[in-house]
Amino acid sequence: MNKTIGQGAILVLLIFSTACKNAENKQNKSENEMNSQSTTETINKPEGSHIVNPLIATNDTRALITFLKQVFDAKEDRNALAISESDGKIFNSSVTIGDVSMIIFDRKEGWKHTPSLLQVYVNNIAEKLETAEELGATIVTIPTDFYGGKLARFIDPQGNLWWLYELGEYDESAWEYSGEPMEKENTEWSLDSDPKMTYIHNSLVEAMKKLNEFE
């Protein structure tokens, strides 16, 4: 009798365990389907815009747009320009660099300077920097070798920090994670490990401090 009860109990446990596992699998499948649907969801947006778009609040929108046209060959959508009747400030403008559009507008009285941090892939990085500097930008990181290309930074006359990347032949595998657990000694990066990376890091630290000089 005891033996029969023991076998029955084991059978019940097995059935219960299987049911729980099936329920868990169904839940995981449902969650995966929901995640898949959310990532493939179609979102209405204007042509030329992305799901996420940068906005720049600046002291002089007109001057910044002129700067971006000369440095990055930016294109302005004049139909998007909107000016406040109360103070004459621009509260909306649309500018496109490459395949990304951004909104630029004037800061109102009492607004603090909020610098934008932007990354741009370019060709002829040295020429871009030279043009930017001639127009009043401050070079904070000179072109430095970085993952198969070169990286540089400048602060524009309105106090925004720009990352410029000029890539050579792109090798995606250099950026891929192998999936293997990282060794403990590789989880921390030392500033002494690579002089170029040290310079890239330290010049960013100093550049971020310089942004405090803008009002």
DOZALUM-59100 format. One record per residue: x negated, y, z negated of N, C-alpha, C, O in turn; residue number from 1. Coordinates in steps of 0.001 Angstrom, whole numbers. Each point is the difference from the previous one (the first is absolute). Layout:
<nodes>
NODE        nx        ny        nz       cax       cay       caz        cx        cy        cz        ox        oy        oz     n
NODE         X         Y         Z         X         Y         Z         X         Y         Z         X         Y         Z   NUM
...
</nodes>
This chain:
<nodes>
NODE        nx        ny        nz       cax       cay       caz        cx        cy        cz        ox        oy        oz     n
NODE      -837     -1206         0       837      1206         0      -865      1247         0       211       929       779     1
NODE     -1214      -934     -1695      -879      1172       -57      -753       188      1303      -209      1125       455     2
NODE      -205     -2260       152      -732        61      1252       873       587      1092      -469       803       806     3
NODE      1753     -1201      -772       927       504      1004       217      1489      -164        20       734       989     4
NODE       145      -273     -2224       191      1428      -270     -1227       798       429       112      1092       557     5
NODE     -1307     -1671      -834     -1244       687       381       -95       175      1498      -368      1079       465     6
NODE       684     -2097       300       -41        83      1456      1015      1001       514      -265       747       942     7
NODE      1454      -741     -1583      1038       951       408      -436      1427      -250       227       891       819     8
NODE      -863      -688     -1975      -463      1355      -336     -1033       475      1003         7      1155       427     9
NODE      -910     -2081       -54     -1026       349       980       642       372      1333      -402       960       656    10
NODE      1422     -1754      -268       685       262      1262       673      1375       -23       -60       752       973    11
NODE       705      -438     -2107       656      1308      -128     -1020      1120       118       237      1006       670    12
NODE     -1384     -1193     -1333     -1050      1022        51      -508       201      1427      -244      1123       442    13
NODE        90     -2255       272      -469        89      1374      1006       751       867      -382       848       806    14
NODE      1665     -1160      -971      1047       662       782        33      1490      -323       117       845       888    15
NODE      -225      -539     -2206        42      1402      -430     -1205       767       557       127      1133       465    16
NODE     -1323     -1789      -526     -1211       638       500       103       268      1494      -398      1062       479    17
NODE       940     -2042       260       170       164      1454       975      1118       312      -227       794       913    18
NODE      1321      -732     -1676       995      1050       217      -605      1373      -248       228       942       760    19
NODE     -1010      -841     -1846      -650      1286      -308      -964       394      1110       -73      1164       396    20
NODE      -671     -2161       102      -966       279      1058       712       451      1265      -444       936       665    21
NODE      1554     -1603      -328       772       386      1180       560      1411      -147       -10       785       948    22
NODE       498      -471     -2149       540      1333      -253     -1098      1051       139       213      1075       562    23
NODE     -1395     -1411     -1087     -1131       925       102      -403       227      1452      -273      1128       409    24
NODE       238     -2220       373      -348       111      1414      1006       854       753      -370       810       850    25
NODE      1679     -1002     -1178      1042       797       651      -154      1476      -355       176       873       850    26
NODE      -510      -600     -2125      -178      1391      -426     -1189       625       712        73      1132       477    27
NODE     -1183     -1888      -411     -1182       510       686       281       257      1475      -437      1001       569    28
NODE      1186     -1942        45       349       158      1410       866      1227       201      -182       753       957    29
NODE      1136      -554     -1878       883      1162        91      -786      1287      -159       221       961       737    30
NODE     -1154      -936     -1707      -824      1192      -212      -881       276      1203      -172      1151       401    31
NODE      -395     -2219       183      -844       170      1184       792       550      1174      -482       846       754    32
NODE      1732     -1353      -611       848       488      1082       348      1472      -207        31       780       952    33
NODE       230      -408     -2211       318      1390      -298     -1200       893       276       139      1084       565    34
NODE     -1332     -1551      -972     -1213       776       258      -260       130      1484      -419      1051       485    35
NODE       677     -2155       243      -205        22      1442       954       986       665      -381       732       913    36
NODE      1625      -725     -1383       986       915       562      -356      1445      -291       186       876       845    37
NODE      -709      -622     -2067      -321      1378      -368     -1180       517       802       -54      1187       319    38
NODE      -914     -2077        19     -1168       459       745       291       158      1479      -718       713       702    39
NODE      1769     -1373      -216       319       100      1421      1207       898       241       498       100      1121    40
NODE       -37       546     -2175      1164       857       133      -289      1173       931     -1047       639      -101    41
NODE      1965      -366       992      -149      1128       912       477      1266      -684      1129        69      -486    42
NODE     -1995       932       451       322      1274      -625        11      1080      1071      -955       140       763    43
NODE      2026       610      -712        85      1079       978      -975      1120      -350       -81       418     -1155    44
NODE      -653        64      2144      -950      1088      -195      -206       707      1336       194      -597      1058    45
NODE      -587      1864     -1108      -244       726      1246     -1158      -613       786      -916      -581      -581    46
NODE       965       713      1872     -1080      -501       836     -1293       707      -359       -32      1223      -139    47
NODE     -1033     -1995       -10     -1295       569      -357      -267        15     -1489     -1136       218      -422    48
NODE      2164      -446      -384      -181       -34     -1445      -236     -1434      -462       373      -958       677    49
NODE      -993       835     -1829      -207     -1304      -622       912      -106     -1216       665       969      -365    50
NODE      -632     -2140      -262       831      -165     -1180      -493       920     -1119       801       568      -743    51
NODE     -2110      -427       630      -609       913      -966      -756      1072       771      -771      -314       907    52
NODE       987      1574     -1262      -625      1107       716      -589      1010      -979       621       296     -1021    53
NODE     -1813       240      1312      -620       960      -911       659      1368        51       490       428      1045    54
NODE      -483       250     -2184       468      1373      -103     -1109       843      -627      -680      -439      -928    55
NODE       509      1647      1444     -1031       891      -521       641      1318      -406       594       690       829    56
NODE      -714      -343     -2105       418      1321      -485     -1242       872       -33      -976      -340      -669    57
NODE       998      1454      1377     -1218       788       175       263      1483      -205      1148       445       -11    58
NODE     -2206       297      -148       113      1442      -193       296       727      1305       582      1085        -5    59
NODE      -989     -1691      1135       179       643      1309       204     -1066      1064      -962      -481       599    60
NODE      2204       118      -370       330     -1050       972      -519       323      1384      -585      -852       669    61
NODE       800      2083      -242      -394       388      1348     -1500      -191       206      -430      -515      1032    62
NODE      -370       938     -2029     -1455      -127       104      -418     -1464        14      -903      -378       748    63
NODE      1550      -451     -1567      -352     -1417       -49       334      -687      1320      -780      -823       481    64
NODE      1917      1146       104       370      -610      1277     -1022       372      1079      -398      -848       799    65
NODE       -17      2093      -779     -1016       436       971     -1298      -769      -201      -636      -421       967    66
NODE       246       238     -2218     -1205      -770      -339       112     -1430       524      -928      -508       629    67
NODE      2056      -136      -887       183     -1398       401        43      -152      1522      -451     -1011       536    68
NODE       985      1998       146         3       -39      1460     -1415        12       545      -310      -713       955    69
NODE      -546      1517     -1556     -1358       141       509      -901     -1165      -393      -901      -370       753    70
NODE      1139      -207     -1924      -855     -1101      -458       479     -1347       521      -802      -802       479    71
NODE      2104       547      -569       544     -1323       319       889        -9      1238       624     -1018       301    72
NODE      -558      2127       417       893        98      1152      1440      -310      -410       722      -695       715    73
NODE      -314      1216     -1871      1350      -230      -509      1039       639       915      -263      1010       652    74
NODE      1438     -1614      -616      1106       502       810      1126       478      -924       431      -732      -891    75
NODE        30      1940      1105      1065       547      -830      1347       -94       711       108       291      1191    76
NODE       910      -698     -1932      1360        -2       517       651      1314      -406       471       144     -1128    77
NODE      -445       807      2043       521      1324      -321      1492       -27      -335       499       895      -682    78
NODE       209     -1913      1157      1431      -104      -294       250      -310     -1476      1102       214      -508    79
NODE     -2128      -718      -175       169      -366     -1416      -317      1167      -928       215       -96     -1208    80
NODE      -719      1185      1751      -406      1125      -837      1210       670      -653       976       329       675    81
NODE     -1049      -131     -1991      1068       663      -744      -617       990      -971      -919      -338      -746    82
NODE      1433      1569       759      -536      1068      -842      1095       521      -921      1131       226       430    83
NODE     -1475       -39     -1689       960       489      -989       286      1480       235      -925       796       163    84
NODE      2192      -432      -144       375      1401       182      -290       830     -1247      -189      1213        93    85
NODE       152     -1855     -1256      -179       732     -1250     -1422       499      -209      -198      1102      -512    86
NODE      -801     -1902       904     -1385       414      -244      -900      -130      1227     -1184       331       -71    87
NODE      1718      -800      1178      -778      -105      1230      -983     -1158        25      -813      -101       918    88
NODE       876      -771     -1909      -921     -1130       -50       532     -1165       841      1208      -190       140    89
NODE     -2143      -578       412       362     -1197       763       362     -1114      -986      -805      -364      -857    90
NODE      2016      -171       984       361     -1112      -874       115     -1316       762       354     -1024      -584    91
NODE      -651      1043      1884       -78     -1254       744      -732       228      1316       296       940       738    92
NODE     -1252     -1812      -462      -630       -58      1314      -448     -1437       223      -250      -731      -958    93
NODE       148       332      2205      -373     -1379       321     -1216        -2       910        -4       629      1058    94
NODE     -1020     -1342     -1483     -1248       -82       756      -387     -1475       139       130      -778      -945    95
NODE      -600       410      2124      -404     -1386       251     -1482       -74       306      -519       745       832    96
NODE      -153     -1654     -1517     -1398      -322       293       -37     -1467       407       336      -881      -791    97
NODE      -740       630      2008         0     -1384       482      1408      -545        44       839       505       746    98
NODE      -566     -1539     -1544      1324      -633         9       781       266     -1280       997      -672      -263    99
NODE     -1435      1645      -538       677       286     -1264       391      1468       -72      -812       886       266   100
NODE      2061      -642      -628       472      1370      -194        -8       333     -1481       135      -883      -848   101
NODE      -292      2155       547        12       448     -1385       784      1298      -103       123       747       970   102
NODE       399      -495     -2149       729      1232      -259      -901       934      -798      -587      -401     -1005   103
NODE       480      1645      1456      -807      1000      -695       901      1179      -339       796       440       831   104
NODE      -921        69     -2048       844      1126      -403      -745       871     -1005      -944      -450      -650   105
NODE      1384      1711       530      -631       952      -908       415      -246     -1440      1142      -368      -277   106
NODE     -2079       576      -631       326       -35     -1418       771      1267      -378      -252      1081       533   107
NODE      1166     -1236     -1435       756      1131      -523      -757       631     -1172      -941      -587      -534   108
NODE      1360      1765       152      -596       668     -1151       156      -871     -1244      1075      -535      -271   109
NODE     -2161       405      -474        45      -793     -1224      -345     -1465       184      -163      -725      -981   110
NODE        49       275      2235      -379     -1398       244     -1506      -159      -165      -769       854       441   111
NODE       350     -1936     -1069     -1421      -285      -138      -546      -579      1296       733      -584       798   112
NODE     -2038       758      -605      -660      -622      1151        -4     -1517      -184      -499      -512     -1002   113
NODE      1061      -196      1980        28     -1464       -36      -696      -517      1255       642      -133      1042   114
NODE     -1929      -159     -1117      -739      -415      1192       497     -1330       554       341      -914      -750   115
NODE      -307       825      2071       319     -1263       659     -1301      -735       299     -1022       624       283   116
NODE      1066     -1935      -347     -1148      -851       299       378      -836      1215       934      -800       -55   117
NODE     -1667       988      1159       413      -607      1267     -1174      -703       675     -1147       443       -80   118
NODE      1467     -1546       744     -1007      -786       718       305        19      1488      1144      -185       415   119
NODE     -2192       412       392       178        66      1456     -1104      -811       675     -1180       158      -315   120
NODE      1572     -1022      1244      -979      -687       839      -314       883      1193       908       528       643   121
NODE     -2189      -365      -345      -417       923      1054     -1095      -616       855      -620      -998      -369   122
NODE       402      1619      1516     -1203      -216       774      -879      1240      -178       504      1075      -326   123
NODE     -1795     -1216       536      -919      1138       -87       129       725     -1332       311      1190       -51   124
NODE      -552     -1923     -1014       196       533     -1349      -843      1241      -255       444       929      -676   125
NODE     -1660      -911      1216      -879      1154      -218       576      1257       635       -98      1085      -575   126
NODE       698     -1219      1758       600      1153       670      1213       512      -773       206      1210       -98   127
NODE       589     -2112      -444      1159       399      -800      -446       809     -1213       586      1032      -327   128
NODE     -1629     -1516      -330      -502       690     -1180      -562      1375       351       209       971      -727   129
NODE      -918      -901      1837      -574      1278       415      1096      1025       276       -93      1155      -415   130
NODE      1135     -1599      1123      1118       903       286       693       433     -1284       310      1178      -178   131
NODE       -68     -2131      -716       666       315     -1259      -818       992      -821       551       935      -582   132
NODE     -1855     -1138       538      -854       895      -783       -16      1402       595         8       985      -739   133
NODE       -31      -882      2073        43      1302       656      1289       751      -325        28      1231         5   134
NODE      1036     -1978      -287      1297       604      -305       217       204     -1492      1103       336      -428   135
NODE     -2150      -538      -362        91       296     -1424       117     -1186      -929       147       183     -1208   136
NODE      -207     -1394      1735        69     -1178      -858     -1325      -202      -732     -1045       495       423   137
NODE      1114     -1231     -1526     -1193      -338      -777      -278     -1492       143       836      -825      -369   138
NODE     -2001       477       899      -373     -1410       139      -418      -519     -1368      -907       553      -622   139
NODE      1552     -1597       153      -319      -546     -1321      -629     -1389        77      -627      -451      -959   140
NODE       790      -222      2082      -659     -1297       228      -482       -22      1443       813        17       925   141
NODE     -2119       -54      -724      -523       -48      1362       236     -1399       567       193      -940      -772   142
NODE      -201       772      2107       244     -1320       583      -931     -1059      -588     -1223       139        27   143
NODE      1828     -1190      -553      -748     -1057      -690       507     -1352       470      1205      -192       162   144
NODE     -2120      -745        59       395     -1341       429       968      -613     -1003      -218        48     -1210   145
NODE      1312      -635      1753      1029      -542      -868       781     -1065       748       777       327       897   146
NODE      -966     -1598     -1246       760     -1134       545       136        56      1523      1111        46       528   147
NODE     -2212       -50       153        31       -76      1454       281      1321       688       255        24      1205   148
NODE      -295      1059     -1934       243      1314       596      -647      1075      -829      -989      -248      -689   149
NODE      1546      1455       749      -512      1111      -790      1161       702      -692      1105        99       533   150
NODE     -1390       380     -1724       980       725      -796      -546      1383      -326     -1185       161      -289   151
NODE      2068       838       340      -368      1352      -415      1236       650      -625      1122      -467       197   152
NODE     -1338      1545      -949      1118       717      -605      -221      1494        94     -1138       469       -17   153
NODE      2232       283       117       -89      1445      -130      1245       534      -702      1057      -631        -5   154
NODE     -1215      1806      -584      1134       720      -587       345      1134       941      -858       822       322   155
NODE      2116      -764       129       393      1054       939       156      1334      -745        17        13     -1231   156
NODE        94      1087      1945        73      1311      -658      1201       172      -935        14       911      -828   157
NODE       985     -1775       954      1169        82      -863      -105      -906     -1229       915       -47      -823   158
NODE     -2033      -671       704      -218      -824     -1182       541     -1402        69       383      -560     -1027   159
NODE      -339       -35      2223       390     -1405       166     -1237      -819       352      -877       466       728   160
NODE       815     -1678     -1247     -1172      -855       208       289     -1030      1086       983      -738       -71   161
NODE     -1854       700      1076       177      -889      1151     -1110     -1037        48     -1181       328      -107   162
NODE      1587     -1604       272      -925     -1105       258       -53      -220      1511      1047      -164       628   163
NODE     -2221       158       -38      -155      -302      1422      -718     -1339       146     -1033      -234      -627   164
NODE      1591      -637      1458      -628     -1287       291      -232      -113      1502       907       212       805   165
NODE     -2129      -547      -454      -300      -364      1390      -481     -1439       -13     -1093      -293      -485   166
NODE      1912      -603      1022      -330     -1418       -23      -722      -420      1263       251       515      1089   167
NODE     -1160     -1469     -1266      -613      -630      1154       934     -1103       470      1219       168       -26   168
NODE     -1769     -1284       450       841     -1132       387       621      -588     -1253      -709      -445      -903   169
NODE      2029       443       850       700      -390     -1222       -25     -1509      -186       363      -753       903   170
NODE      -792       322     -2072       -27     -1418      -345       921      -213     -1197      -373       284     -1139   171
NODE      1581      -787      1406       995      -153     -1056      -461      -954     -1084       374       149     -1163   172
NODE     -1192     -1140      1541      -420      -998      -975      -826       622     -1116       -68      -548     -1101   173
NODE      -565      1695      1376      -813       647     -1026       858       537     -1136      -502       249     -1096   174
NODE      1800       -68      1354       904       564     -1006       918     -1053      -601       760       306      -918   175
NODE      -811     -1547      1414       925     -1021      -457      -467      -615     -1310     -1196      -149      -249   176
NODE      2177      -207      -587      -284      -705     -1251        37     -1495       275       965      -510       568   177
NODE     -2002      -179      -966      -127     -1415       329       988      -870      -762       269     -1129       411   178
NODE       273      1629     -1507       903      -807      -810      -713      -762     -1096       643      -583      -874   179
NODE     -1980       581       913      -768      -684     -1016      -107       871     -1252      -123      1219       115   180
NODE       168     -1811     -1289      -148       789     -1231     -1331       731         4     -1022      -557       400   181
NODE      1039      1824      -852     -1220       777       -45      -816      -396     -1224       547      -214     -1082   182
NODE     -1865       118      1265      -868      -274     -1124        17      1192      -948       162      1140       434   183
NODE      -327     -1397     -1702        97      1057      -996      -992      1113       256       314      1174      -196   184
NODE     -1540     -1542       641     -1017      1017       201       312       895      1196      -642      1038       162   185
NODE      1614     -1410       685       341       800      1174      1238       865      -218       421       710       913   186
NODE       164      -759     -2101      1227       738      -237      -255      1452      -373       928       809         1   187
NODE     -2173      -467      -319      -342      1371      -321     -1014       514      1015      -915      -711       415   188
NODE      1109      1971       -30      -895       609       990      -947       948      -704       425       855      -777   189
NODE     -1695     -1007      1050     -1002       849      -612      -358      1147       928      -165      -199      1204   190
NODE        44      1402     -1759      -386      1155       805     -1409      -149       552      -369       669       965   191
NODE      -414     -1544     -1574     -1379      -183       446      -125     -1047      1098     -1104      -264       477   192
NODE      2221      -336       -70       -61     -1118       935      -311       432      1428      -638      -747       741   193
NODE      1075      1937      -342      -179       456      1370       -36      1530         0       991       636      -361   194
NODE     -2106       -42       757      -117      1468       -33      1073       699       829       477      1067      -386   195
NODE       -89     -1654      1523      1019       634       843      1361        -4      -687       710      1006         9   196
NODE      -351     -2136      -603      1268       -71      -711       -20       911     -1223      1014       598      -357   197
NODE     -2171      -502      -275      -138       899     -1147       237      1440       430       683       755      -691   198
NODE     -1247      -376      1830       200      1362       504      1463       248       356       545      1056      -322   199
NODE        93     -2020       982      1414       137       370       852       185     -1257       905       834       -25   200
NODE     -1196     -1608     -1006       736       105     -1259      -245      1346      -677       947       698      -362   201
NODE     -2219      -335       191      -324      1213      -745       462      1265       723       426       962      -638   202
NODE      -510      -965      1970       443      1182       739      1505       184      -113       487      1130        23   203
NODE       262     -2233      -146      1447       107      -209       297       592     -1378       881       849      -140   204
NODE     -1613     -1298      -868       193       524     -1348      -202      1513       -13       793       731      -593   205
NODE     -1849      -268      1245      -285      1432        42      1040       748       839       385      1118      -340   206
NODE        68     -1735      1432      1005       642       859      1307       201      -759       634      1050       113   207
NODE      -236     -2044      -877      1243       120      -759      -104      1130     -1023       992       675      -275   208
NODE     -2172      -462      -287      -186      1115      -920       131      1333       720       556       954      -544   209
NODE     -1068      -889      1771        43      1247       766      1435       415       322       277      1186       176   210
NODE       625     -2144       -98      1396       326       299       621       884     -1075       987       693       247   211
NODE     -1574      -723     -1446       505       846     -1085      -280      1488       243       573       864      -665   212
NODE     -1451      -578      1616      -351      1391       271      1067       721       806        -8      1228        93   213
NODE       936     -1996       496      1052       607       828      1206       346      -883       319      -699      -962   214
NODE       330      1800      1328      1171       429      -764      1219       102       907      1086       348      -463   215
</nodes>
